[in-house]
Amino acid sequence: MDSSTQVKKQVGATVTHGASGYLTIDLAALARNYERLAAEVAPARAAAVVKADAYGLGADRVATKLYAHGCRHFFVAQFKEALHLRPLLAADAMIYVLNGLQPGNEATCAQEGIVPVINSLEQWQQWARAAHAVHHALPAVLQFDTGMSRLGVPPEERAALADLVRAENGIGVLFIMSHLACADDADSNQNGGQLAEMSRIGAEFPRLPVCFANSGGIFLGKPYHGVIARPGIALYGGPPTACRANPMEPVVRLDVAVVQTRIVPGGTRVGYGGAHVTTSETRLATIAAGYADGLPRSLSDRGAVYCDDIRLPIVGRVSMDSITIDISALPEGRFKLGSLVEVLGPNQTLEDVARDAGTICYEILTSLGHRYERQYR
Ligand SMILES: *Cc1c(COP(=O)(O)O)cnc(C)c1O
């Protein structure tokens, strides 16, 4: 097959080698989103949050692409994620573990140059012991709880920690950080409250750079930027701020294969539980993805997919490996075995699917799973 036939096959939107679906990740759009965010926070730097396999899109591909576009700070949630990334990135790339230091990981972190985010006095002491054991100073980031009650040094431990930081104990603090609970809601007064608390912490831990904003925080304005921002969802095309136009470019496209079509008379039950009953003669198609592929069961009888810009509603319950759609709006014979429908793309954004599923874009992205054929553009 020459290359022009190959291109035609893609455009014809039919499965070319037996995949049940294609998850297409546009790395150029990812890089443009990174540059957009970096420009927004300049002269502060933009890090990249690549936890949970870069929100499901592939941490190795995402991190190496962003490194090539100037990103030098990478946040993961867990130690194992850091260990996976470390050999893929040059030594000048910093990798931080947001969930902190877990007992047993100290030696590997020290050896591999993985930087733990210190979330408690106990973790500080553990890391100080590790520094003592290796006979050289070790880097750390200090995270403070400014109102989320999730991770970070609580207010009552701050004074004791400030004493330890002054005494040094072989730890070089790179910066201090905290996380906003309501950054996607520009009107929430919790944002200002957390910012004020962060500036009190800055006074208690003087001369240390500040890292504060996630995607939403970046769009709350300059006071939130600190010296390093930590966007995640916005890199991947998700909206940084709810109830406002999304300034980011979509990065993900998902097309799923049709595996069967049928015509049923009115009064026919569709899917598990017979939960959907057709009201008139209906043309149905079954597509090869279900809740095991990250299309939540809550899309049952609610969501839709698209073909030729036509909305094809999901009928009946979402199964583990398949979904049934109503294709009556399409011309007869439009679908052949292996035809593709658009689940995420120009007709249906991540926000649309998240809304129909009653969840957030983060959960849709991180659930997409590994049964689709992944294509990186
Ligand atoms: C996940 C996370 C981020 C990124 O948040 P987004 O809303 O995806 O930009 C930043 N900081 C911390 C501490 C996080 O847990």
The ligand as an SDF file (V2000), in Angstrom:
LIG
                    3D

 15 15  0  0  0  0  0  0  0  0999 V2000
   -2.9880   17.7080   40.5810 C   0  0  0  0  0  0  0  0  0  0  0  0
   -2.2890   18.8410   41.1770 C   0  0  0  0  0  0  0  0  0  0  0  0
   -1.9500   19.9660   40.4230 C   0  0  0  0  0  0  0  0  0  0  0  0
   -2.4420   20.1920   39.0150 C   0  0  0  0  0  0  0  0  0  0  0  0
   -3.7680   20.6300   39.0960 O   0  0  0  0  0  0  0  0  0  0  0  0
   -4.6140   21.0120   37.7870 P   0  0  0  0  0  0  0  0  0  0  0  0
   -5.9140   21.4800   38.3470 O   0  0  0  0  0  0  0  0  0  0  0  0
   -4.7440   19.7680   37.0060 O   0  0  0  0  0  0  0  0  0  0  0  0
   -3.8650   22.0630   37.0750 O   0  0  0  0  0  0  0  0  0  0  0  0
   -1.1590   20.9380   41.0000 C   0  0  0  0  0  0  0  0  0  0  0  0
   -0.7550   20.8120   42.2860 N   0  0  0  0  0  0  0  0  0  0  0  0
   -1.0900   19.7580   43.0580 C   0  0  0  0  0  0  0  0  0  0  0  0
   -0.6090   19.7030   44.4580 C   0  0  0  0  0  0  0  0  0  0  0  0
   -1.8700   18.7560   42.5460 C   0  0  0  0  0  0  0  0  0  0  0  0
   -2.2250   17.7100   43.3180 O   0  0  0  0  0  0  0  0  0  0  0  0
  1  2  1  0
  2  3  1  0
  2 14  2  0
  3  4  1  0
  3 10  2  0
  4  5  1  0
  5  6  1  0
  6  7  2  0
  6  8  1  0
  6  9  1  0
 10 11  1  0
 11 12  2  0
 12 13  1  0
 12 14  1  0
 14 15  1  0
M  END
$$$$
